[in-house]
Each structure stands twice: as structure tokens, then as C-alpha cells.
Amino acid sequence: MKKVTLLALVIILILSLITGCGSANSSSNSGTDVKDPEVITFAWLPNNASDDFKDARAEICNVIEKATGIKVVDKLTTDYAITVEALASGNAQLAFVGGESYVEAHKKNPKVLPLVVNSGDSGTLKDAMYYSRLLVKKGNEDQYKSGSDYAIDNIAGKKISFVSTSSTSGFKVPSAGIVSHFSKQDKWKTLKAEDLLQGGSDKFFSQVIFGGSHQLSLVNLLTDKSDVSAVDDFDVVNYVDLTSGTDNTPGAVYTVKKDAADPFSKLAGTQYVVIKSTPVINAPIAVNTGALSQKTIDAITQALTSDEVTKNEKIFLPKDSKYKGMFKAPQRFLTTEDAWYNPIRELSK
């Protein structure tokens, strides 16, 4: 656990060079004889279910509809567990989920597999990652310094906001980092991730709340419901500007935009500071291979990984785009396999 972040990055780099038997395109794992549904349902986590992402969701669904000839509808969820269950049960055949949610869905149903994942800016899996961060409100950051550097030593006893226990960057990664750091101290040598689920006078945190989405976990911080919040960069980038420092590094300061949409419309100008940042494997669009035919899975894969989609500015947004979405140019969709998410599984060991 002490070296989990380094281990994860090493594994990412190795696995990005390997092809495995666990991809959605593997006929041994896919539904060759499965009858396609009349309508394909695509489930979205709460982070991506807002109106801000409506156009991007619609464009992705349009690509899939055109490739398959089957109508595609959104399933917008308010809870991570709903998305995971919908995908695992086959009520949703596709879903855009975080690494931890994917691992949970695959554990429930091994026929759930990664379909595609967005690359890094290199166009490969080598830098296909985003960031899990611990944030504090601007003005309070000096409480979290050790000398001239930021540290998490003083988060003990504070109020914290996580996203969901099914969130990779909003719980799994930050909780692993907290346990790794504090278990070196005699007072917290038996600390476990499950000890961070509840607050109290005898607990690690005085209060623990779950925002349900990265956006709302950040709102908890900016409205003083939490002292520290776990929030990724990926899901809030449309609402904030980098004010000073280096993106996604300790000391970076971000400011909510003047024209930020809900839930930030009344928080324009408020600021927060990064005190810890950890890279995380990019999230997959996953497929339940027991709920779609192999022919349809192949058609969706071919369409999403095509140059046409890569150049689609409503899906992969160029800098200063007028659209809002989940993915940025010069990224693209690439295929991957179940084993690529083993570093996420390692966080639970």
C-alpha cells in the first residue's frame, strides 16, 4: 500500500503496451449469440448527468445509433450504485463509469468489460489519466503546510466530503492515500479505509459527508460544509479557471467562473487550493457483453475509435470550444482490457 501510487503508474505503462484477452472485442467473453434489444440504454454517472453535458451525451449516442441502426437512449442516474447495477444487470447495455465503478460492475457480472477509454494527449494509453485531488478552501490553505510544502498531516479531525464509496477518484484513491500516510504513525497504525466512512469524536474525521457527485463534493467545500473535499479535475474543469500555480499540483488555485452553471451559479469567484494530487487511470465506456451481440459491439467499437469521432469537436472538444463535454482534443478513444484496471483492484487489498 505504501507504494501503491508508484505501482499503479508502473502497471499502467506496462499494460498500455500489452493486448489481453479481457477486452469487449474478445469473442470468448462476448455475446456472439445474444439478441440485441430494440433500444440500447446508455447509463451515466451523476457527474455527467447534468444539462451541461447534454450535447456531448447526445453526440456519443448519435454515433452509436448511426453505427448500429438501433435507437439509443440515456439513463441519467443520481447515484453511483444505480449506474453500476444497471450495467451489471443489463438494464443498461453501455455506461460511462469510473474505474472503481467498472471494477464493481465486473465483479457483479464478469460479462461487463471495457469497450473503449479516452487516451491521453499523446493519443496512447501511456498518459491516459486524470487526477484525484484533496482540496481546501482558499484562505485556509496555510493550515495544511509543512514548511513551504503542502501536506495532509492536519486533515485528521477535520470535516471531509467524499463523492461516493463507488468513486475511484472521489473515495478509493484518496482514502488509500490517507491510510498509507497516516498508518505510519503509532496513533493511526491500524487505520483502514472503512474507518474513514464515518466521523465522530473518536474517529479519524470529525464529520464525513458524501456529495454524490464531484460537483457537489466541491460545493460542500465552497459552502463550508466540509473543510477538505475529494474532487477530481475531470468533472469540474468546465466550471473553474486555474488562477495560479501548475494545474493539478499542490498549491494550484482555482476560481469558479462568472458564468458557471448550476450547482456553481451562486458561487462565482469562490476559490480553492489543491493540497494533494494523485494520477488515476482514465474511466471506460463499459459494455455488458451479455446484453449486446458481438456484431453490435464490434460496430460500436469501430465507430467510437474512428478518426471521424476523434475529429468530432462535440465529443473531443478543442481548446476554447463553445461546447461542454467530457473529453478534450487531442485525445481519442482506444480499446483496452479488464486487466488494465488491476491497479484499481489493488487499492482494495
C-alpha positions in Angstrom: 0.0 0.0 0.0 2.9 2.4 0.8 4.0 2.3 -2.8 0.5 1.9 -4.4 0.6 5.0 -6.5 4.0 4.2 -8.0 3.0 0.6 -8.5 -0.2 1.7 -10.3 1.6 4.0 -12.7 4.2 1.3 -13.5 1.4 -1.2 -14.2 -0.4 1.4 -16.4 2.7 1.9 -18.5 3.3 -1.8 -18.9 -0.3 -2.7 -19.6 -0.6 0.0 -22.2 1.9 -1.9 -24.3 0.0 -5.2 -24.0 -3.1 -6.7 -25.6 -5.1 -9.0 -23.4 -8.0 -11.5 -23.6 -10.3 -9.4 -21.5 -11.4 -6.8 -23.9 -15.0 -6.4 -25.1 -13.9 -7.5 -28.5 -12.9 -10.9 -27.3 -15.4 -13.4 -28.7 -14.8 -15.8 -25.7 -16.3 -13.2 -23.4 -18.9 -11.5 -25.6 -22.4 -12.4 -26.5 -22.0 -13.8 -30.0 -25.5 -15.3 -29.9 -27.1 -12.5 -27.9 -30.2 -10.9 -29.4 -29.9 -7.2 -29.5 -32.5 -5.1 -27.6 -34.9 -2.8 -29.6 -33.4 0.1 -27.7 -29.8 0.5 -26.4 -29.7 2.2 -23.0 -26.5 4.2 -22.1 -26.2 4.9 -18.3 -24.3 7.9 -17.0 -23.0 8.6 -13.5 -24.3 11.7 -11.7 -21.2 13.6 -12.6 -22.1 13.5 -16.3 -25.9 13.6 -16.0 -26.3 17.4 -15.8 -27.6 19.6 -18.6 -24.0 20.9 -19.1 -23.1 17.5 -20.7 -26.4 17.1 -22.6 -24.9 17.9 -26.1 -21.9 15.6 -25.5 -24.1 12.7 -24.4 -26.4 13.2 -27.4 -23.5 13.2 -29.8 -22.0 10.0 -28.4 -25.4 8.3 -28.5 -25.9 9.6 -32.1 -22.6 7.9 -33.2 -23.7 4.6 -31.6 -27.2 4.8 -33.1 -25.8 5.5 -36.6 -23.3 2.6 -36.3 -25.8 0.1 -35.1 -29.1 1.2 -36.5 -30.6 0.8 -33.0 -32.1 3.7 -31.1 -30.0 4.8 -28.1 -31.4 6.5 -25.0 -29.8 7.9 -21.9 -30.3 6.6 -18.4 -29.3 9.6 -16.2 -28.6 8.5 -12.6 -28.4 10.2 -9.3 -26.3 7.6 -7.5 -23.2 5.6 -8.5 -24.8 2.4 -7.2 -27.7 2.8 -9.6 -25.4 3.1 -12.6 -23.3 0.0 -11.5 -26.4 -2.1 -11.0 -28.0 -1.0 -14.3 -24.8 -2.0 -16.2 -24.3 -5.3 -14.3 -27.9 -6.4 -14.7 -28.1 -5.5 -18.4 -30.8 -2.9 -17.9 -28.2 -0.6 -19.4 -26.1 -2.2 -22.1 -23.5 0.6 -22.0 -22.2 3.0 -19.3 -19.5 5.6 -18.8 -18.2 4.7 -15.4 -15.1 5.4 -13.3 -12.5 2.7 -12.7 -13.9 1.6 -9.3 -17.5 1.5 -10.6 -16.3 -0.6 -13.5 -14.5 -3.0 -11.2 -17.6 -3.3 -9.0 -19.8 -3.9 -12.1 -17.4 -6.5 -13.5 -17.3 -8.3 -10.1 -21.1 -8.5 -10.1 -21.1 -9.7 -13.7 -17.9 -10.8 -15.5 -19.6 -10.1 -18.8 -19.2 -6.4 -18.1 -16.0 -5.3 -19.9 -14.3 -2.1 -21.0 -15.3 -1.1 -24.5 -13.2 2.0 -25.0 -11.3 4.5 -22.9 -10.2 8.0 -23.8 -6.4 8.3 -24.4 -4.1 10.9 -23.0 -3.0 13.8 -25.1 -0.4 11.6 -26.7 -3.1 9.6 -28.3 -2.0 6.5 -26.4 -2.7 4.8 -23.1 0.6 5.9 -21.7 -0.8 9.1 -20.3 -4.4 8.1 -20.2 -5.1 9.5 -16.7 -6.8 12.2 -14.7 -6.3 13.4 -11.1 -7.8 12.7 -7.7 -7.3 15.7 -5.5 -7.8 16.8 -1.9 -8.9 20.4 -1.9 -9.3 23.1 0.8 -11.0 26.5 0.5 -8.8 29.5 -0.4 -7.8 31.2 2.8 -7.4 28.0 4.8 -4.5 26.5 2.9 -1.8 27.6 5.3 -3.2 25.1 7.8 -2.1 22.3 5.5 1.5 23.2 5.1 4.6 21.5 6.4 7.4 24.1 5.9 6.9 25.5 2.4 5.2 22.4 1.1 1.6 21.2 1.3 0.9 18.1 3.4 -2.2 16.2 4.6 -1.0 15.8 8.2 -3.6 18.3 9.5 -6.6 16.8 7.9 -7.2 14.5 10.9 -10.1 15.8 12.9 -11.5 17.8 10.0 -14.8 17.6 8.2 -14.4 15.9 4.9 -16.5 15.4 1.8 -16.0 12.4 -0.4 -18.1 11.7 -3.6 -19.3 8.1 -3.2 -17.8 4.8 -2.0 -18.0 3.7 -5.6 -16.0 6.6 -6.9 -12.4 6.0 -7.8 -11.0 9.5 -7.5 -13.7 10.7 -5.1 -13.1 8.0 -2.5 -11.0 4.9 -3.4 -7.7 6.7 -4.3 -7.8 9.5 -1.6 -8.8 7.0 1.1 -5.9 4.7 0.1 -3.5 7.7 0.2 -4.8 8.8 3.6 -4.4 5.3 5.1 -0.9 4.9 3.5 0.2 8.2 5.0 -1.2 8.0 8.5 -0.7 4.3 9.2 3.0 5.1 9.6 2.1 6.9 12.8 1.6 5.0 16.0 -1.8 6.7 16.7 -3.2 5.5 13.4 -1.2 2.4 12.7 -4.4 0.2 12.4 -6.2 2.8 10.3 -8.3 1.2 7.4 -10.3 2.8 4.6 -13.5 1.7 6.2 -12.6 3.8 9.2 -13.0 6.9 7.0 -16.6 6.3 6.3 -18.0 7.8 9.4 -17.0 10.8 11.5 -17.0 11.4 15.3 -15.0 12.5 18.3 -13.3 9.1 18.3 -12.9 8.8 14.6 -10.3 10.0 12.1 -12.5 12.7 10.8 -14.9 14.8 12.9 -17.6 14.5 10.1 -17.8 12.6 6.9 -20.3 13.5 4.1 -20.8 12.2 0.6 -21.6 14.7 -2.2 -22.9 12.1 -4.6 -21.0 13.7 -7.4 -17.7 15.5 -7.8 -19.5 18.8 -8.5 -21.5 18.6 -5.2 -18.4 17.5 -3.2 -16.8 20.7 -4.4 -19.9 22.7 -3.5 -19.6 21.2 0.0 -16.2 22.7 0.3 -17.1 26.1 -1.1 -20.1 26.4 1.2 -18.1 25.4 4.3 -20.0 22.1 4.8 -16.5 20.5 4.6 -13.0 21.6 5.5 -11.5 19.2 2.9 -13.1 17.7 -0.2 -12.1 14.9 -2.5 -12.8 16.1 -6.1 -11.3 15.1 -9.4 -10.2 17.6 -12.1 -12.1 15.9 -14.9 -15.7 16.6 -13.7 -15.3 20.2 -12.6 -13.0 21.6 -15.2 -15.9 23.2 -17.1 -16.8 25.3 -14.1 -13.5 26.7 -13.0 -10.3 28.5 -14.2 -6.8 27.9 -13.0 -5.9 31.1 -11.2 -2.3 30.4 -10.1 0.2 27.6 -9.8 0.5 24.5 -12.0 -2.5 22.5 -13.0 -3.3 19.6 -10.6 -0.3 20.1 -8.3 -0.3 21.1 -4.7 -0.7 24.9 -4.3 -2.7 25.3 -7.5 -5.5 27.8 -7.0 -8.8 27.6 -9.0 -11.6 30.1 -9.2 -15.3 29.4 -10.1 -16.2 31.1 -13.4 -18.5 34.0 -13.5 -20.9 32.2 -15.9 -20.6 28.8 -14.2 -23.8 26.7 -14.5 -25.5 25.1 -11.5 -24.6 23.9 -9.0 -22.0 26.7 -9.1 -24.1 29.6 -10.4 -24.2 31.3 -7.0 -20.5 30.6 -6.2 -18.8 32.7 -8.9 -15.4 33.9 -7.7 -15.0 31.4 -4.9 -11.6 29.7 -4.8 -10.0 26.5 -3.7 -6.5 25.1 -3.4 -5.1 21.7 -4.1 -3.1 20.1 -1.2 -2.7 16.6 -2.7 -3.0 15.3 -6.2 -2.8 11.7 -7.4 -3.0 10.4 -11.0 -5.8 7.9 -11.8 -6.4 5.6 -14.8 -9.0 7.0 -17.2 -12.6 5.8 -16.9 -14.0 3.4 -19.5 -17.1 3.3 -21.5 -18.1 -0.2 -20.5 -20.4 -2.7 -22.1 -22.4 -5.6 -20.8 -21.3 -8.2 -23.4 -24.2 -10.5 -22.3 -26.7 -7.8 -23.4 -25.5 -6.9 -26.9 -24.5 -9.1 -29.8 -20.8 -9.3 -30.9 -21.8 -7.7 -34.2 -23.2 -4.7 -32.4 -20.3 -4.5 -30.0 -17.8 -4.5 -32.9 -19.8 -1.8 -34.8 -19.8 0.5 -31.7 -16.1 -0.1 -31.1 -15.2 0.6 -34.7 -17.3 3.8 -34.7 -16.0 5.2 -31.4 -12.3 4.6 -32.3 -12.7 6.0 -35.8 -10.9 9.1 -37.0 -14.3 10.6 -37.6 -15.2 10.5 -33.9 -11.7 11.7 -32.9 -12.2 14.8 -35.1 -15.7 15.3 -33.8 -15.5 18.6 -31.9 -18.7 17.9 -30.0 -17.1 14.8 -28.4 -13.4 15.7 -28.2 -13.5 19.4 -27.5 -10.7 21.6 -28.9 -9.3 24.4 -26.7 -11.8 27.3 -26.2 -14.6 25.2 -27.6 -18.1 26.7 -27.3 -19.3 23.2 -26.3 -19.1 21.5 -23.0 -18.3 17.8 -22.6 -16.3 15.0 -21.0 -13.4 14.7 -23.4 -10.7 17.0 -24.8 -8.7 17.1 -28.0 -6.2 15.8 -28.9 -7.4 12.7 -27.1 -9.2 9.8 -28.8 -11.0 6.5 -27.9 -8.9 3.4 -27.7 -9.7 -0.2 -26.8 -8.4 -1.7 -23.6 -9.0 -4.8 -21.4 -10.2 -5.7 -18.0 -6.6 -6.2 -16.7 -5.8 -2.5 -17.3 -7.9 -1.8 -14.2 -6.0 -4.1 -11.9 -4.3 -1.1 -10.3 -7.7 0.0 -9.1 -8.4 -3.5 -7.7 -5.0 -3.3 -5.9 -6.3 -0.4 -3.8 -8.7 -2.7 -2.0 -6.0 -5.2 -1.0 
